[in-house]
Amino acid sequence: MIRNVLSIAGSDPSGGAGIQADLKTFSALGVYGMAALTALTAQNTQGVSGVHPVPPTFVGAQIEAIFADIGVDAVKIGMIANAAIAEVVADILKRHRDVPVVLDPVMIAKGGAALLAADAVDALSRRLLPLAAVVTPNLPEAAALLHEAEAKSREDMARQALALSKLGPAAVLVKGGHLDGDESPDVLASGGTITWFEANRLPTKNTHGTGCTLSSAIAAEIAKGLPLAQAIASAKDYLAQAVAAAGQLSVGSGHGPVQHFHALWADNEGVRK
Ligand code: PLP
């Protein structure tokens, strides 16, 4: 049976991040993708020039419409924009605790634009973290959630992953992409146990939407029934290949998108030959 996965996230009209990345990832990994929008952004590969949040009641209406009709096998939460949207999303998902939630606590875009209101970190932490099967912060996001300095070492990362577990999520994946050095390790804290996922840093500027893509891939693999650690390993493998193949695309002059369909398109020009 083909699984259904819902993304609750913002729109990136340039197609590399947000719900566009989520739907591409779901499609590439063989699950049926759905998307409830929290915000429109105006952006390209060079940065974000505008953010237009959806009224919170209408975010709720979109999610309620899906749950009223469609079986949801996993939810991915991305850009949540503000505290009122966090509250509405939490109120609904609290009634669907059987559905695993992958929470990407999106806060700041690569170019520095705020994708979460400053006063919304607390609502996200208090209302959404406890609903997550796994939360996937990068180093600045982990630091913001804990009101601590950013991790500079593996020891810091492991300690912060365990500290975030205490805020209620079943598991925490702290992503080490912002560490200095050639390695880019991620650490999973789950049930008090620490697991490392090793990776070499890929020399590329095509990293737009990598966080969105990873969290969506984890949600897709969980929906298909993989246990969490395997879902993460599989998602990281998918993302690494998508980053490695990003050069096939010609999209903008800034941080380009990853090639979500690297395994499906026969050649660099896609299926139109
Ligand atoms: N725009 C939207 C709508 C997003 O949800 C995200 C996700 O993190 C981003 C932009 C971030 O993009 P980038 O990977 O370039 O930081």
Boltz pocket constraint, residues with backbone or C-beta under 6 A from the ligand:
constraints:
  - pocket:
      binder: B
      contacts: [[A, 9], [A, 10], [A, 11], [A, 12], [A, 17], [A, 18], [A, 19], [A, 39], [A, 41], [A, 78], [A, 79], [A, 106], [A, 108], [A, 109], [A, 110], [A, 111], [A, 115], [A, 207], [A, 208], [A, 209], [A, 210], [A, 211], [A, 212], [A, 255]]
      max_distance: 6.0
